[in-house]
Amino acid sequence: MKPQIPILDFCTLTLSKNDDVLVDQLADYLHKHQNLVFPHRHNFYQLVIFTKGAGSHSIDFNTFQVTPWHLYFMSPGQVHTWELEGEPDGYIVNFNREFLQSFLLKSDYAETFSFFNGVANKEAKEVPPVIREEVTYLCKKLYKQFNLQSNINVDHQRVLLLSLLMLLEEPIDGAQEQPIQSHNFSLFRNFQKLIEAHYADMRLPKAYADLLFITPNHLNAICKEFTGIPAGKIIRERVLLEAKRLLVSQDLSMSEIANQLNFNDNSYFTKFFKKQSGLTPEEFKKQNIRH
Protein backbone atom coordinates (compact mmCIF):
# COMPACT_ATOMS: atom_id res chain seq x y z
CA MET A 1 0.00 0.00 0.00
CA LYS A 2 1.43 3.40 -1.00
CA PRO A 3 1.97 5.88 1.85
CA GLN A 4 -0.23 8.94 1.51
CA ILE A 5 -1.01 12.23 3.21
CA PRO A 6 -3.43 11.45 6.08
CA ILE A 7 -7.09 11.34 5.02
CA LEU A 8 -9.66 12.31 7.64
CA ASP A 9 -13.14 10.85 7.62
CA PHE A 10 -16.23 11.31 9.73
CA CYS A 11 -15.46 8.50 12.16
CA THR A 12 -12.51 10.52 13.47
CA LEU A 13 -14.45 13.78 13.81
CA THR A 14 -17.96 13.10 15.02
CA LEU A 15 -19.91 10.91 17.39
CA SER A 16 -23.20 12.03 15.86
CA LYS A 17 -25.92 9.60 14.87
CA ASN A 18 -25.70 11.13 11.39
CA ASP A 19 -22.36 10.21 9.82
CA ASP A 20 -23.02 12.28 6.69
CA VAL A 21 -22.85 15.78 8.19
CA LEU A 22 -21.13 17.62 11.03
CA VAL A 23 -21.95 21.18 12.09
CA ASP A 24 -20.05 22.92 14.87
CA GLN A 25 -18.94 26.28 16.16
CA LEU A 26 -15.35 26.72 15.02
CA ALA A 27 -13.89 27.48 18.46
CA ASP A 28 -15.44 24.30 19.89
CA TYR A 29 -14.33 22.24 16.89
CA LEU A 30 -10.73 23.42 17.23
CA HIS A 31 -10.79 22.67 20.95
CA LYS A 32 -12.13 19.15 20.38
CA HIS A 33 -9.60 18.36 17.64
CA GLN A 34 -6.37 19.90 18.91
CA ASN A 35 -4.35 16.90 17.71
CA LEU A 36 -5.29 17.07 14.02
CA VAL A 37 -2.35 16.13 11.82
CA PHE A 38 -1.40 18.77 9.24
CA PRO A 39 -1.28 18.77 6.31
CA HIS A 40 -4.15 16.36 5.62
CA ARG A 41 -6.92 15.57 3.18
CA HIS A 42 -10.62 14.99 3.72
CA ASN A 43 -12.93 12.44 2.12
CA PHE A 44 -15.79 14.94 2.51
CA TYR A 45 -16.70 18.52 1.64
CA GLN A 46 -15.87 21.21 4.18
CA LEU A 47 -17.09 24.78 4.60
CA VAL A 48 -15.39 27.04 7.16
CA ILE A 49 -16.68 30.52 7.98
CA PHE A 50 -14.53 32.72 10.21
CA THR A 51 -16.27 35.42 12.28
CA LYS A 52 -13.15 36.00 14.40
CA GLY A 53 -9.48 35.19 14.08
CA ALA A 54 -6.38 35.68 11.98
CA GLY A 55 -3.54 33.70 10.45
CA SER A 56 -3.28 31.79 7.19
CA HIS A 57 -5.03 28.90 5.49
CA SER A 58 -3.54 26.85 2.66
CA ILE A 59 -5.64 24.80 0.22
CA ASP A 60 -3.64 22.73 -2.27
CA PHE A 61 -0.65 25.01 -1.65
CA ASN A 62 -2.56 28.25 -2.33
CA THR A 63 -2.24 30.34 0.81
CA PHE A 64 -4.98 32.74 1.95
CA GLN A 65 -5.05 35.19 4.84
CA VAL A 66 -7.61 34.44 7.53
CA THR A 67 -9.70 37.47 8.48
CA PRO A 68 -13.20 37.83 9.93
CA TRP A 69 -15.96 37.03 7.46
CA HIS A 70 -13.77 35.06 5.13
CA LEU A 71 -14.90 31.57 4.22
CA TYR A 72 -13.16 28.57 2.75
CA PHE A 73 -14.47 25.64 0.72
CA MET A 74 -12.68 22.31 0.42
CA SER A 75 -13.57 19.35 -1.77
CA PRO A 76 -12.68 15.70 -1.13
CA GLY A 77 -9.02 14.99 -1.83
CA GLN A 78 -7.71 18.54 -1.43
CA VAL A 79 -4.75 19.02 0.89
CA HIS A 80 -5.16 21.74 3.47
CA THR A 81 -3.42 23.18 6.48
CA TRP A 82 -3.76 26.31 8.57
CA GLU A 83 -1.81 28.47 11.01
CA LEU A 84 -4.39 30.29 13.11
CA GLU A 85 -3.78 33.20 15.46
CA GLY A 86 -5.78 34.82 18.23
CA GLU A 87 -9.07 33.20 19.22
CA PRO A 88 -10.71 32.09 15.98
CA ASP A 89 -14.43 31.44 15.88
CA GLY A 90 -17.19 30.97 13.37
CA TYR A 91 -18.81 27.86 11.93
CA ILE A 92 -17.61 24.67 10.29
CA VAL A 93 -19.73 22.30 8.20
CA ASN A 94 -18.49 18.91 6.97
CA PHE A 95 -20.68 16.79 4.74
CA ASN A 96 -20.29 13.65 2.64
CA ARG A 97 -21.15 13.37 -1.04
CA GLU A 98 -24.12 11.22 -0.09
CA PHE A 99 -25.67 13.85 2.17
CA LEU A 100 -27.15 15.85 -0.71
CA GLN A 101 -27.04 13.05 -3.28
CA SER A 102 -29.73 10.93 -1.62
CA PHE A 103 -31.96 13.97 -1.17
CA LEU A 104 -31.73 15.36 -4.70
CA LEU A 105 -31.11 12.18 -6.71
CA LYS A 106 -28.24 13.93 -8.47
CA SER A 107 -24.87 12.37 -7.77
CA ASP A 108 -22.78 15.45 -8.57
CA TYR A 109 -25.04 18.14 -7.11
CA ALA A 110 -22.38 19.63 -4.83
CA GLU A 111 -20.10 20.05 -7.83
CA THR A 112 -22.59 22.43 -9.47
CA PHE A 113 -21.50 25.12 -7.01
CA SER A 114 -18.59 27.15 -8.39
CA PHE A 115 -16.58 26.78 -5.19
CA PHE A 116 -16.73 22.96 -5.30
CA ASN A 117 -16.26 22.27 -9.03
CA GLY A 118 -12.70 23.43 -9.72
CA VAL A 119 -13.62 25.76 -12.60
CA ALA A 120 -11.89 28.70 -10.93
CA ASN A 121 -9.95 29.42 -7.80
CA LYS A 122 -12.98 30.16 -5.65
CA GLU A 123 -12.10 28.12 -2.58
CA ALA A 124 -11.74 31.32 -0.58
CA LYS A 125 -13.97 34.38 -0.58
CA GLU A 126 -15.30 37.12 1.66
CA VAL A 127 -18.89 37.04 2.86
CA PRO A 128 -20.37 40.32 1.57
CA PRO A 129 -21.70 42.58 4.36
CA VAL A 130 -25.19 42.59 2.82
CA ILE A 131 -25.70 38.84 3.47
CA ARG A 132 -23.76 38.37 6.72
CA GLU A 133 -26.86 38.55 8.91
CA GLU A 134 -28.62 35.92 6.80
CA VAL A 135 -25.52 33.70 6.71
CA THR A 136 -25.29 33.89 10.51
CA TYR A 137 -28.98 33.04 10.85
CA LEU A 138 -28.66 29.96 8.61
CA CYS A 139 -25.50 28.78 10.40
CA LYS A 140 -27.20 29.08 13.78
CA LYS A 141 -30.28 27.23 12.52
CA LEU A 142 -28.16 24.48 10.99
CA TYR A 143 -26.07 24.18 14.17
CA LYS A 144 -29.19 23.98 16.34
CA GLN A 145 -30.85 21.39 14.09
CA PHE A 146 -27.70 19.26 13.99
CA ASN A 147 -27.31 19.30 17.78
CA LEU A 148 -30.89 18.43 18.69
CA GLN A 149 -31.08 15.57 21.17
CA SER A 150 -34.35 14.31 19.70
CA ASN A 151 -36.64 14.87 16.72
CA ILE A 152 -33.65 15.31 14.41
CA ASN A 153 -34.88 16.10 10.91
CA VAL A 154 -32.15 15.24 8.42
CA ASP A 155 -34.14 16.68 5.51
CA HIS A 156 -34.36 19.96 7.42
CA GLN A 157 -30.57 19.89 7.77
CA ARG A 158 -30.25 19.34 4.03
CA VAL A 159 -32.60 22.22 3.22
CA LEU A 160 -30.69 24.56 5.54
CA LEU A 161 -27.32 23.55 4.06
CA LEU A 162 -28.61 23.99 0.52
CA SER A 163 -30.01 27.40 1.45
CA LEU A 164 -26.62 28.42 2.86
CA LEU A 165 -24.68 27.20 -0.19
CA MET A 166 -27.11 28.86 -2.60
CA LEU A 167 -26.92 32.13 -0.68
CA LEU A 168 -23.11 32.05 -0.84
CA GLU A 169 -23.23 31.29 -4.57
CA GLU A 170 -25.63 34.10 -5.53
CA PRO A 171 -24.20 37.19 -7.27
CA ILE A 172 -24.31 40.31 -5.10
CA ASP A 173 -25.52 43.78 -6.16
CA GLY A 174 -26.88 42.53 -9.48
CA ALA A 175 -23.50 41.27 -10.71
CA GLN A 176 -24.03 38.51 -13.23
CA GLU A 177 -21.53 35.81 -13.95
CA GLN A 178 -21.16 34.44 -17.45
CA PRO A 179 -23.83 31.77 -17.90
CA ILE A 180 -22.60 28.22 -18.24
CA GLN A 181 -23.54 26.41 -21.43
CA SER A 182 -24.78 23.07 -20.19
CA HIS A 183 -23.41 20.83 -22.94
CA ASN A 184 -19.91 22.29 -22.96
CA PHE A 185 -19.87 22.47 -19.17
CA SER A 186 -20.84 18.78 -18.96
CA LEU A 187 -17.98 17.94 -21.32
CA PHE A 188 -15.59 20.00 -19.21
CA ARG A 189 -16.68 18.30 -15.99
CA ASN A 190 -16.31 14.89 -17.63
CA PHE A 191 -12.82 15.91 -18.77
CA GLN A 192 -11.95 16.83 -15.16
CA LYS A 193 -13.27 13.48 -13.92
CA LEU A 194 -11.23 11.63 -16.54
CA ILE A 195 -8.12 13.54 -15.45
CA GLU A 196 -8.74 12.48 -11.84
CA ALA A 197 -8.82 8.87 -12.97
CA HIS A 198 -5.95 8.92 -15.48
CA TYR A 199 -3.57 11.86 -14.82
CA ALA A 200 -0.73 9.48 -13.88
CA ASP A 201 -0.87 7.48 -17.10
CA MET A 202 -2.52 9.76 -19.70
CA ARG A 203 -0.77 13.06 -20.43
CA LEU A 204 -1.96 13.95 -23.96
CA PRO A 205 -5.16 15.93 -24.64
CA LYS A 206 -5.90 13.72 -27.66
CA ALA A 207 -6.32 10.66 -25.40
CA TYR A 208 -8.93 12.50 -23.34
CA ALA A 209 -10.63 13.96 -26.40
CA ASP A 210 -11.00 10.44 -27.81
CA LEU A 211 -12.70 9.28 -24.61
CA LEU A 212 -15.08 12.25 -24.84
CA PHE A 213 -15.74 11.62 -28.56
CA ILE A 214 -14.64 15.14 -29.54
CA THR A 215 -11.61 16.56 -31.32
CA PRO A 216 -8.55 17.89 -29.44
CA ASN A 217 -9.32 21.36 -30.83
CA HIS A 218 -12.86 21.21 -29.42
CA LEU A 219 -11.49 20.09 -26.04
CA ASN A 220 -9.02 22.99 -26.02
CA ALA A 221 -11.79 25.45 -26.86
CA ILE A 222 -13.95 24.15 -24.01
CA CYS A 223 -11.07 24.33 -21.52
CA LYS A 224 -10.24 27.90 -22.56
CA GLU A 225 -13.91 28.83 -22.23
CA PHE A 226 -14.07 27.82 -18.57
CA THR A 227 -10.50 28.25 -17.35
CA GLY A 228 -8.65 30.37 -19.90
CA ILE A 229 -5.97 27.72 -20.37
CA PRO A 230 -5.62 24.79 -22.83
CA ALA A 231 -6.28 21.15 -22.02
CA GLY A 232 -2.62 20.15 -21.94
CA LYS A 233 -1.84 22.70 -19.25
CA ILE A 234 -4.80 21.53 -17.14
CA ILE A 235 -3.46 17.96 -17.31
CA ARG A 236 0.07 19.09 -16.38
CA GLU A 237 -1.25 21.19 -13.50
CA ARG A 238 -3.08 18.16 -12.11
CA VAL A 239 0.11 16.08 -12.30
CA LEU A 240 2.02 18.91 -10.63
CA LEU A 241 -0.60 19.20 -7.87
CA GLU A 242 -0.35 15.49 -7.09
CA ALA A 243 3.43 15.74 -7.07
CA LYS A 244 3.20 18.56 -4.53
CA ARG A 245 0.77 16.55 -2.40
CA LEU A 246 3.12 13.56 -2.40
CA LEU A 247 6.19 15.66 -1.71
CA VAL A 248 4.76 16.94 1.59
CA SER A 249 4.29 13.33 2.68
CA GLN A 250 7.60 12.52 4.32
CA ASP A 251 6.98 8.79 3.88
CA LEU A 252 7.82 8.86 0.17
CA SER A 253 11.23 9.06 -1.48
CA MET A 254 11.79 11.02 -4.68
CA SER A 255 12.09 7.77 -6.63
CA GLU A 256 8.79 6.50 -5.23
CA ILE A 257 7.03 9.74 -6.20
CA ALA A 258 8.48 9.68 -9.71
CA ASN A 259 7.44 6.05 -10.10
CA GLN A 260 3.94 6.66 -8.72
CA LEU A 261 3.41 9.42 -11.29
CA ASN A 262 4.87 7.27 -14.09
CA PHE A 263 7.98 9.31 -14.82
CA ASN A 264 10.79 7.27 -16.32
CA ASP A 265 13.35 8.50 -13.80
CA ASN A 266 14.07 11.11 -11.14
CA SER A 267 15.78 13.41 -13.62
CA TYR A 268 12.72 13.61 -15.89
CA PHE A 269 10.46 14.17 -12.89
CA THR A 270 12.72 16.98 -11.59
CA LYS A 271 12.79 18.70 -15.00
CA PHE A 272 9.00 18.51 -15.28
CA PHE A 273 8.46 19.83 -11.76
CA LYS A 274 10.88 22.74 -12.13
CA LYS A 275 9.49 23.73 -15.52
CA GLN A 276 5.93 23.81 -14.16
CA SER A 277 6.59 25.34 -10.72
CA GLY A 278 9.89 27.21 -10.95
CA LEU A 279 11.30 25.12 -8.09
CA THR A 280 13.01 21.76 -7.88
CA PRO A 281 11.11 19.10 -5.92
CA GLU A 282 13.67 19.36 -3.12
CA GLU A 283 13.24 23.15 -2.90
CA PHE A 284 9.46 22.83 -2.79
CA LYS A 285 9.64 20.18 -0.11
CA LYS A 286 11.92 22.29 2.10
CA GLN A 287 9.53 25.24 1.82
CA ASN A 288 6.42 23.25 2.68
CA ILE A 289 7.38 20.58 5.20
CA ARG A 290 6.98 21.41 8.88
CA HIS A 291 9.84 20.32 11.09
N, C-alpha and C positions, 0 to 999 in steps of 0.2 A: 504493500500500500504506500503511495507516494505521500510524504509529509506535506502538509498544507498549513496556511494561516488558519488559526482557530476559527471555527464556525459556531456561532451561538444559535441555539434554538429555544423554543418556548419552555422546554422542560427545565432549562437552567435559569429561567427568569421569572416564572410565575407559578403560583400554586392554585391559580384560579380553576374553577370547574370548566371554564371555556378556554381551551388551549389554542384558539384561533385568534384571540385578540388580548392585548394588555393595554390598559390605560392607567397612567399614574401621574402624580405631580412630580416634576423633575427633581426637586430637592429630595423628596422621599426615595425616588428611584435610585439616585446617586448614592444615598446613604445605605440602601439595601444592597447595592452591588458595588461596594468599594473595591472588590478584588477582581473586577473585570480585566481580562488580559487585552492589552493593546499592542499593535493593531489587531483587528479581528474582522470577520465577515458575519453577516446574518443570513439565515435562510428564510427571512421574512421581510416585509416592508416596514420602514420606520419613519415616523414623522416626529420631529423635535421642535418645539416652539419655546424660545427663551423670552421670559418677561423680565428677568434679571440676570446679571452675570457678565463676564468678559472672558477673554482668552482667544483660543483658535480652535478650529474644527477642520479636519482634513477628510475629504471623501475622494477615494481613488487618486490620492496625491495632489489634489487641488485644495489649497488651504484657504479658508475663509475666516474672517474675524467675527468673533461672537460678540454681539451687542444686543441689548434689549429689543424685542420685537423682530428679531431675525428668526427664520425657521429653516429647517434642513430636512430634505427628503432623501431616503436611502432605499435602494432596491436590493433584492436578494443577490448575493454574490459580491457586492461592492465592499471594498476595504475601507474602514474608517477608523479614525482615532481623534481624540481631542485633548487639549490642555486648557482646562478651565480655571478661571481666577475668581476671587471674591466668593459670593454666596449665590450661585446660579439657581434659578427657579423658572418654572414654566410648566409645560405639559409634554408628555411623551406618549406616543401611540405606536404600538407594534401590532401588526396583523399579518396573518398568513394569506397566501394566494387564495385559499379556499374560502376565506371569510366572506368575501364579496362574490366569489364565483358561484357558490351554491345558492345565493340569494337572487342573482341576476341572470343565471344560466348563460353567462358569457365568460369564457375561461380567461380572457386577457383584459378584463374590464379595467383593472388598475392601470394597465399600460396605456389606456387612452388618455390619461392625464399627462400633460407635458412634462411634469417633474418626475414621472416614473417611466417614461418611454425612451429616454436617451436621445431624443431628437436634438436637443440643445442642452447647454450647461445650465440647467435650471434647478439643480439640487439645492441651491441656497437662494433665498430671497427675503426681502423685508415685508412684513405685514403692513399694508398701507394704513395710516391712521383712521381712515374712514370706515374700515371694517374691523378694527381691533376690538370694539365692544362686542360685536356679533361673534367674532372668533372666540373671545373669552367665554361668552355665554354657551356656545356649543361645546367647548372643551369642558366646562364645568358640568354640563348636562351629561356628556359622554362619560366623564369620570364618575359621576354619581350613579349612572345606570350600571356601569361596569362593577362598581363596588357594593351594589345592593346585596344584602344577605339573603333575600328571598324575592320571589316574583321577578327574577331576572328575565328580561325580554331581549333575546339576542337580535331579533329583527329590529327592535328599537335602536340597539347599538349600531346596527348596520346603517339604518336611516340617518342617524346622527353623524356617523363617520362620513357617509356619502355627502351629507349637507356641508360638512366642514371642508372636504376635499373640493367640492364644487365651488364653494365660496372662495377658496384660495386660488382656484383656477380662473375665476371670472376676471375679465379685463376691468380696470378701474377708470373712472372718469371718461367713459365712452371710447377708450382706446380699443381698437379692433386689431386682433392679430390676423395674419394672412390665413384664409380658410384652407383647410386641408382637403385635397382632392382624394376621395376615399379609395379609388382604385390604385393610384400611385402610392398613397400612404400604406395601403395593405402590402404592396410589393416591397416597399422599403422596410416595413416591420418584418416581413418574411425574410428579407435579406439579412437583417440584424439577427434573427433567430438562427439562420443558417451559419452565420459567422460564429455565434456562440457554440454551435455544435462542431464546427470544422476549422476554426482559425489556426489550429496547430498543424493541420495537414493540407489545407487548401489556401493558397496565397494569391491566386490569380482571379481577377474579376470575371473572366470568361467562364470559369468553372461554376461560379455562383449564378451567373446569367443563364447558363444552360439549365441549372436546376430550377430556375424561375421561368424558363421558357420565354426569355426575352433576349435581346441582343446586348452585348457589352456597352454599346453606345447608349441604349435606352436605360440600362442600369446606372451608368454614369450620370445621365441627365436627371434621373430620379434622386440620386444621392446629392447632387448639387442643389436640387430644388429644396431639399429639407435640411441640409447641413452646410451647403456651400463648398463642399470638398468632394473629390471623385471617389469612386468605389475602392480603388486600390489603396488610397490613403486611409480610408475607414478600416480596411482589413489590417493594414500595418499598425494603425493605432491600437487596434484590439490586441494584436500580438504584443506590442510594446506594453500595454497595460498589464497583461498577464505576466510578462517578464518582471515588471516592477512589483507586482503582487508577490511573485515567487522570491524575488530578491530580498524582500523584507522578512521572509521566513528564514531564520538562521539555521534551519534543519537541512537546507539544500545547498549542495556545492554548485559552483558555476557549471561544471560538466553535467550535473543532473538537470539543471535548469535548461541548458542548451539542448540536451537530449529530449526533455519533456516537451519542448517547443519545436522539436524536429529540425534543429539546425545541425549541419553536418559536423561542425566542430566549434570549440570555444572561440576561435578567431573570427569565424563568420558571425557568430552570435554577437560578439563584442562590436564588430563593425556595424552590424544592423542597429544595435542599441545606441551607439554613439551617433550614427547618422540621424536617427529619429529623435533622440532626446538631447543631444549636445554633450552628454556625459558618458563615460565608460560605465559598465555595470558596477565596477568596484567603487567608483566615485559616487554613484547614486546610492549604493548600499550604505556607504559611510555617512551620507547626509541624512538618511532616513531610518537607520536602526538606532533604537534607544539602548544605551549601555547602562 
